[in-house]
Amino acid sequence: MCSVETNANLSSVAVVTGASRGLGKSIAMELSAQGIDTVLVGTSSTVQTVCDEIEARYHTRSRCFITDLSIADKVLDMAADINREYDVFILINNVGVGGTVDFLSATPEYLENIIGLNVRCTALLTHALLSNLLRQKRSYVLNVGSMAALTPVGYKAIYPASKSFVRTFSLGLREELRDTSVSVTLCQPGAMATNGDVKARIERQGRLGRATLKSTEWIAHRCVRQMFRGKREAVINRLAWVLSAIVPERVRTRMLTRIVKRELQ
Ligand SMILES: NC(=O)c1ccc[n+]([C@@H]2O[C@H](COP(=O)([O-])OP(=O)(O)OC[C@H]3O[C@@H](n4cnc5c(N)ncnc54)[C@H](OP(=O)(O)O)[C@@H]3O)[C@@H](O)[C@H]2O)c1
């Protein structure tokens, strides 16, 4: 944990998980450009560097938590600190990890990390901050899923399943909170050239990998705009939506599994 103010005089803040790089950092920048104070979460001191960059560039206040969100107790400890120190009117559940591996070779730690971050952290953090969000006049939750949730794929048996959870959880909670001050928006990006692993996969997939590729800045801008409009979903890749509606799931699963298998070889 770092730089948490006691007796904070911050008014309402946006909490962004996985904010030290990639989409989370772009969302933090987008919110800060709109004059919103932020609380950013990451595992390394890079997140402090992002806070410093934001304060210098946008003159908003930005604080960070350095913690491991794959561990339930750490999620709950952080949420308790946030609830003590801040009014939260935006929660961006962005942290998430993926990967490609044949299921038998996956280590228990690999499976646990994906489930811990993509599923457990999303549910626990939302639950722990919900009373705080409900106290605000108007508040927003943006959950980052993935287009991967639309199609089950071999060699990715865990990641799309975890993002299906994000989708179902978001849409169900949105309905449950319909008559409250909290609006829940789902965002399901396609490929973004963020970390080294994803960049290499996009490269190996050639034209298919590039088909849904978008910059994190573009996606962040679109997601934040749709979130403030109270949309059910920030639609990012219309073509992918249309294809998933037209091509039967069994066909998509076979085709994508073949491509991913080639990629692994
Ligand atoms: N990249 C894609 O092509 C793609 C496509 C569809 C959906 N998505 C989804 O979009 C979201 C963002 O992905 P991204 O590619 O932008 O991520 P990324 O560049 O890999 O960045 C991951 C972020 O999460 C933080 N993080 C990782 N493990 C953590 C942990 N155990 N506890 C706390 N923080 C942790 C990292 O912090 P540190 O750097 O400080 O460790 C970093 O800020 C994810 O939910 C991902 O599933 C990504």
The ligand as a Gaussian input file, in Angstrom:
#p B3LYP/6-31G(d) Opt

LIG

0 1
 N       -4.857000      -7.103000     -23.854000
 C       -5.855000      -7.639000     -24.520000
 O       -5.718000      -7.995000     -25.712000
 C       -7.198000      -7.812000     -23.858000
 C       -8.279000      -8.227000     -24.634000
 C       -9.540000      -8.352000     -24.055000
 C       -9.712000      -8.072000     -22.704000
 N       -8.641000      -7.686000     -21.962000
 C       -8.865000      -7.389000     -20.533000
 O       -8.574000      -6.021000     -20.304000
 C       -8.081000      -5.849000     -18.956000
 C       -6.772000      -5.105000     -19.005000
 O       -5.841000      -5.872000     -19.748000
 P       -4.426000      -5.275000     -20.179000
 O       -3.921000      -6.121000     -21.292000
 O       -4.538000      -3.809000     -20.347000
 O       -3.558000      -5.581000     -18.864000
 P       -1.982000      -5.481000     -18.684000
 O       -1.366000      -4.504000     -19.628000
 O       -1.418000      -6.863000     -18.626000
 O       -1.872000      -4.810000     -17.216000
 C       -2.269000      -5.557000     -16.135000
 C       -2.520000      -4.622000     -14.964000
 O       -3.034000      -5.390000     -13.882000
 C       -2.184000      -5.260000     -12.755000
 N       -2.105000      -6.553000     -12.071000
 C       -1.686000      -7.740000     -12.601000
 N       -1.742000      -8.700000     -11.654000
 C       -2.202000      -8.098000     -10.523000
 C       -2.452000      -8.544000      -9.212000
 N       -2.240000      -9.816000      -8.856000
 N       -2.924000      -7.660000      -8.306000
 C       -3.120000      -6.352000      -8.625000
 N       -2.899000      -5.862000      -9.864000
 C       -2.434000      -6.725000     -10.793000
 C       -0.835000      -4.840000     -13.295000
 O       -0.141000      -4.151000     -12.293000
 P        1.496000      -4.160000     -12.236000
 O        1.976000      -3.786000     -13.601000
 O        1.795000      -3.139000     -11.188000
 O        1.870000      -5.555000     -11.859000
 C       -1.258000      -3.949000     -14.456000
 O       -1.567000      -2.669000     -13.992000
 C       -8.008000      -7.257000     -18.368000
 O       -9.166000      -7.534000     -17.635000
 C       -7.942000      -8.151000     -19.595000
 O       -8.430000      -9.452000     -19.347000
 C       -7.385000      -7.546000     -22.497000

